[in-house]
Every structure is written in structure tokens, then in C-alpha cells.
């Protein structure tokens, strides 16, 4: 029996590492400016995850989920039994010149989402009072590798997750953050962009330190 979206959302927010290792989550970012935005989590259908022992050499069947902004959910059949929630939504800026940081503080929703990376970079730096400044930047007009180099030069104290951390030729990446007792943790779930089911290839914690899960 498929996992109910409300049960999945509770698991996601309370056991984020376990959830992201089991279930592919495809995120469709909001077109609105960065801020608190209403989203909906729904079942997407069957997919696969790496096995706990042999990893991608032994893929296991699983369920998958979509997260879409409520502003766009009507176009894909409405809410249905989906789980509606508010999230810190990080807008994709078109290039480095247009980028701006969004502060994830200790107030508001305890979840952060942004659109999938497919050549883009996600930038993270420590903010005031344990908060995190984040930005999602597209490499429009350049390459993903050149964008990484430019961002590293401009923000030497920041952690940058982009091309080089994933292969944009056959991967897309869902970036998701959850705030808990120790503050914000941000994760990257890599998907196979060629399979059609966005099966999981690997999962990393990318803030506050990089850690393969």
C-alpha cells in the first residue's frame, strides 16, 4: 500500500537522513521570490534506491515523491491526498550577477526547498546567530565549472555544491534542508536523469559539513 503523503512528510521532517536514502524526492521550485511559500508533497510512483550493502550495484524498489509549489499544483491534478506545508523556498537566480542570499534563521518553517540542480550551484555560508545564508545560482551564459570557480573566488568562506560535486550530463540533484535541535542541515539527493524514474544514485549532507550518507 502506498505511503500516505502526510506520513511521508512526517518521516521526512523527523528522520530526514533515513527518508532521503529510501525515497527519491523530486522538487519543482517556486517561481516566486525567495521566502516562505506553500508547497505540496505527493506520491510520484515507483522508483529505485541503492541497496544498503551493495549500493547502486543492487538497486531496490521503492516509492518516490514530488514536491511542487501550490501555485502550480492545479496543473498536475490538484492536491488530492497530498500533504500541504509551508517551506523556506529558495529562488533560482539566473546568474552570479543576479544572485542574492536568503537567510535560513531559527524562525518560521523547519524545512527548506529549492528547484532541482541541473548545472546550477547551491551556495551556503554561516549567518548570524547560527543561521545559514543560501543561494541557488544558474550558470546562464557560462558553464557550471566556471560558475563554481567564480563563486569560490567571490565567497571564499562559503561551501558551494555544484558541477564537480555532481555530473550534470546524467544527474539532477534535489537540495533540501531541515532545521532541528542542532540547527539547519542541508542535503543533496542525486538522481539518475536518464532513467525516467529519477532513481537515487547517492545522498550527501552538504551543510554544515559534507558527509556521504
C-alpha positions in Angstrom: 0.0 0.0 0.0 1.5 3.4 -1.0 2.8 5.6 1.8 0.3 8.4 2.6 1.8 11.8 1.9 1.2 13.0 5.4 3.0 10.0 6.8 5.9 10.6 4.3 6.1 14.3 5.3 6.3 13.4 9.0 9.1 10.9 8.3 10.9 13.4 6.1 11.0 16.1 8.7 11.7 13.8 11.7 14.1 11.3 10.1 15.5 13.2 7.1 18.6 11.1 6.5 16.7 7.8 6.6 14.0 9.2 4.4 16.3 10.6 1.7 18.2 7.3 1.5 15.0 5.4 0.8 12.7 7.7 -1.3 13.5 9.8 -4.3 12.2 13.3 -3.8 11.9 15.5 -7.0 11.5 19.2 -6.2 9.9 21.7 -8.5 10.9 25.1 -7.3 8.5 28.1 -7.0 8.8 30.9 -9.5 8.1 33.4 -6.7 11.0 35.3 -5.0 12.7 33.5 -2.1 10.6 33.4 1.0 8.0 31.3 2.8 5.9 29.6 0.2 3.2 26.9 0.3 4.1 23.6 -1.2 2.5 20.1 -1.6 4.1 16.7 -1.3 2.5 13.9 -3.4 3.3 10.3 -4.4 5.1 10.3 -7.8 5.1 6.5 -8.3 7.6 3.6 -8.3 11.3 4.1 -8.4 14.6 2.6 -7.1 17.1 3.3 -4.4 20.6 1.9 -3.7 20.8 -1.2 -1.6 22.1 -0.8 2.0 25.1 -3.2 1.4 26.0 -3.1 -2.4 24.8 0.4 -3.1 24.0 1.1 -6.8 25.1 -2.5 -7.7 21.9 -3.8 -6.1 19.1 -1.3 -6.6 15.9 -1.8 -4.5 12.3 -1.0 -5.4 10.8 2.0 -3.6 8.3 4.8 -3.8 9.0 8.3 -4.9 7.6 11.7 -4.2 7.2 15.1 -5.9 7.2 18.5 -4.1 5.6 21.3 -6.0 4.6 24.9 -5.2 0.9 25.2 -4.6 0.8 27.9 -7.3 1.5 25.2 -9.8 -0.2 22.1 -8.3 -3.6 22.6 -10.1 -1.8 21.9 -13.4 -0.9 18.4 -12.3 -4.3 17.3 -10.9 -4.6 19.4 -7.7 -3.8 18.5 -4.1 -5.7 15.2 -3.9 -4.4 13.5 -0.8 -1.2 15.4 -1.0 0.4 17.0 2.1 0.4 20.8 2.0 3.1 22.6 4.0 5.0 25.9 4.2 8.7 26.0 3.4 11.5 28.4 3.1 11.7 28.5 -0.7 15.0 29.5 -2.4 14.5 31.0 -5.8 16.9 30.1 -8.7 18.8 33.2 -9.7 19.7 33.4 -13.4 23.4 34.1 -13.0 26.0 35.2 -10.4 25.3 38.9 -11.2 21.7 38.4 -10.2 22.3 36.1 -7.2 21.3 37.1 -3.7 21.5 35.2 -0.4 18.4 34.1 1.6 18.8 33.7 5.3 17.6 30.5 7.0 17.1 31.6 10.5 15.6 30.0 13.6 12.0 31.1 12.9 9.3 30.1 10.5 9.1 26.6 8.8 11.6 23.9 9.6 12.1 22.8 6.0 13.8 24.5 3.0 13.4 23.6 -0.6 14.7 24.8 -4.0 14.3 23.7 -7.6 16.5 20.8 -8.8 20.1 21.4 -9.8 21.0 20.5 -13.4 24.2 22.5 -13.9 23.4 25.1 -11.1 25.3 25.7 -7.9 23.9 25.9 -4.3 25.9 28.3 -2.1 25.9 28.1 1.7 27.7 30.3 4.3 27.3 30.8 8.0 24.9 33.6 9.0 24.3 35.4 12.3 23.2 33.5 15.5 23.5 30.1 13.9 21.6 30.9 10.8 22.6 30.0 7.2 22.7 32.2 4.1 21.9 30.2 1.0 21.6 30.9 -2.7 20.7 28.9 -5.9 22.6 30.1 -9.0 22.2 29.1 -12.6 25.2 29.1 -14.9 23.4 31.0 -17.6 25.9 32.5 -20.0 28.8 30.3 -18.7 29.5 26.7 -17.7 28.9 25.0 -14.4 32.6 24.6 -13.8 33.3 28.3 -14.5 30.4 29.3 -12.2 32.0 27.3 -9.4 35.3 29.0 -9.8 33.7 32.4 -9.8 31.6 31.7 -6.8 34.6 30.4 -4.9 36.6 33.5 -5.7 33.7 35.8 -4.6 32.8 33.9 -1.5 35.9 32.1 -0.2 34.3 31.2 3.2 31.2 29.6 1.6 30.5 26.0 0.9 29.5 25.5 -2.8 27.7 22.5 -4.2 27.7 22.4 -7.9 29.2 20.8 -11.0 32.2 18.7 -9.8 30.1 17.5 -6.9 27.7 16.0 -9.4 27.8 15.2 -13.2 25.3 17.4 -14.9 25.3 15.3 -18.0 23.3 12.4 -16.4 22.4 13.7 -12.9 20.0 16.1 -11.4 20.0 17.0 -7.7 17.3 17.7 -5.1 18.5 20.1 -2.4 16.5 20.0 0.8 17.1 21.5 4.3 15.6 20.6 7.7 16.0 22.5 10.9 16.4 20.5 14.1 17.8 20.8 17.6 21.3 21.4 16.2 20.2 23.9 13.6 20.0 23.6 9.8 21.2 20.5 7.9 21.1 20.7 4.2 21.2 17.6 1.9 21.8 16.7 -1.7 19.9 13.7 -3.2 21.4 12.8 -6.6 19.0 11.3 -9.2 19.7 9.5 -12.4 18.4 11.9 -15.1 18.4 9.2 -17.8 16.2 6.5 -16.3 12.8 8.3 -16.3 12.1 7.4 -12.7 14.7 9.7 -11.0 16.1 6.8 -9.0 18.5 7.7 -6.2 22.2 7.5 -7.0 23.6 8.8 -3.8 22.7 11.1 -0.8 25.0 13.6 0.9 24.7 16.0 3.8 26.3 19.2 2.4 25.8 21.6 5.4 27.3 22.1 8.0 29.9 19.7 6.7 29.9 17.3 3.7 29.1 13.7 4.6 28.1 10.8 2.4 25.0 9.0 3.8 
